[in-house]
Amino acid sequence: MVTLHPNIIEKSGKKEFVVISYDEFLLIQEELASFEDLKELRKAKRKEANLPGLPLAAVRKKIKVRGKRQK
């Protein structure tokens, strides 16, 4: 969660503008980009939810890649 420290500018007694630091602005941009990425991921997952899939072991065998040994 981003903590903001806004400065509110009033015009004729009404809240008109909000000013934040540049660092806070960058954090908000980053959070919004992450949120948009998450929305796109969820959309893609819903779209492909009913498609058939293969277990990872089957894919590795098909493309002839060995998995890492687990200890």
C-alpha beads as a LAMMPS data file, in Angstrom:
LAMMPS data file: protein, C-alpha beads

71 atoms
70 bonds

1 atom types
1 bond types

-500.0 500.0 xlo xhi
-500.0 500.0 ylo yhi
-500.0 500.0 zlo zhi

Masses

1 110.0

Atoms # bond

1 1 1 0.000 0.000 0.000
2 1 1 1.345 3.396 -0.983
3 1 1 1.223 6.092 1.665
4 1 1 0.502 9.474 0.137
5 1 1 1.140 12.936 1.507
6 1 1 -1.095 15.109 -0.684
7 1 1 -1.270 18.870 -0.574
8 1 1 -4.746 20.095 -1.439
9 1 1 -5.175 23.415 -3.184
10 1 1 -8.493 25.162 -2.872
11 1 1 -10.065 27.645 -5.234
12 1 1 -12.989 29.741 -4.027
13 1 1 -13.275 27.528 -0.949
14 1 1 -13.558 24.309 -2.986
15 1 1 -10.930 21.590 -3.260
16 1 1 -9.584 22.044 -6.767
17 1 1 -6.163 20.372 -7.090
18 1 1 -3.965 17.824 -5.366
19 1 1 -0.179 18.039 -5.392
20 1 1 2.010 15.064 -4.491
21 1 1 5.744 14.549 -4.519
22 1 1 7.362 13.217 -7.664
23 1 1 8.414 10.050 -5.826
24 1 1 4.812 9.412 -4.783
25 1 1 3.698 10.044 -8.359
26 1 1 6.175 7.417 -9.612
27 1 1 4.934 4.933 -7.007
28 1 1 1.343 5.491 -8.124
29 1 1 2.332 4.979 -11.764
30 1 1 4.085 1.731 -10.860
31 1 1 1.094 0.498 -8.850
32 1 1 -1.287 1.336 -11.693
33 1 1 0.897 -0.480 -14.206
34 1 1 0.993 -3.542 -11.939
35 1 1 -2.776 -3.386 -11.537
36 1 1 -3.283 -3.190 -15.309
37 1 1 -0.939 -6.162 -15.791
38 1 1 -2.911 -8.118 -13.186
39 1 1 -6.204 -7.311 -14.918
40 1 1 -4.802 -8.512 -18.269
41 1 1 -3.465 -11.707 -16.671
42 1 1 -6.837 -12.455 -15.075
43 1 1 -8.592 -11.770 -18.387
44 1 1 -6.250 -14.170 -20.218
45 1 1 -6.702 -16.843 -17.547
46 1 1 -10.499 -16.582 -17.801
47 1 1 -10.290 -16.807 -21.588
48 1 1 -8.168 -19.975 -21.423
49 1 1 -9.737 -21.536 -18.316
50 1 1 -11.471 -24.360 -20.176
51 1 1 -8.695 -25.208 -22.615
52 1 1 -6.965 -28.564 -22.202
53 1 1 -3.551 -28.505 -20.616
54 1 1 -0.536 -30.755 -20.046
55 1 1 1.306 -31.451 -16.806
56 1 1 4.791 -29.947 -16.666
57 1 1 6.384 -33.397 -16.660
58 1 1 4.641 -34.230 -19.951
59 1 1 5.809 -30.973 -21.523
60 1 1 9.385 -31.600 -20.397
61 1 1 9.275 -35.093 -21.856
62 1 1 7.807 -33.818 -25.117
63 1 1 10.512 -31.190 -25.604
64 1 1 13.210 -33.419 -24.087
65 1 1 14.153 -31.192 -21.135
66 1 1 15.148 -32.638 -17.800
67 1 1 13.733 -31.198 -14.619
68 1 1 15.918 -30.127 -11.708
69 1 1 16.604 -32.798 -9.144
70 1 1 14.916 -32.091 -5.867
71 1 1 16.785 -32.793 -2.635

Bonds

1 1 1 2
2 1 2 3
3 1 3 4
4 1 4 5
5 1 5 6
6 1 6 7
7 1 7 8
8 1 8 9
9 1 9 10
10 1 10 11
11 1 11 12
12 1 12 13
13 1 13 14
14 1 14 15
15 1 15 16
16 1 16 17
17 1 17 18
18 1 18 19
19 1 19 20
20 1 20 21
21 1 21 22
22 1 22 23
23 1 23 24
24 1 24 25
25 1 25 26
26 1 26 27
27 1 27 28
28 1 28 29
29 1 29 30
30 1 30 31
31 1 31 32
32 1 32 33
33 1 33 34
34 1 34 35
35 1 35 36
36 1 36 37
37 1 37 38
38 1 38 39
39 1 39 40
40 1 40 41
41 1 41 42
42 1 42 43
43 1 43 44
44 1 44 45
45 1 45 46
46 1 46 47
47 1 47 48
48 1 48 49
49 1 49 50
50 1 50 51
51 1 51 52
52 1 52 53
53 1 53 54
54 1 54 55
55 1 55 56
56 1 56 57
57 1 57 58
58 1 58 59
59 1 59 60
60 1 60 61
61 1 61 62
62 1 62 63
63 1 63 64
64 1 64 65
65 1 65 66
66 1 66 67
67 1 67 68
68 1 68 69
69 1 69 70
70 1 70 71
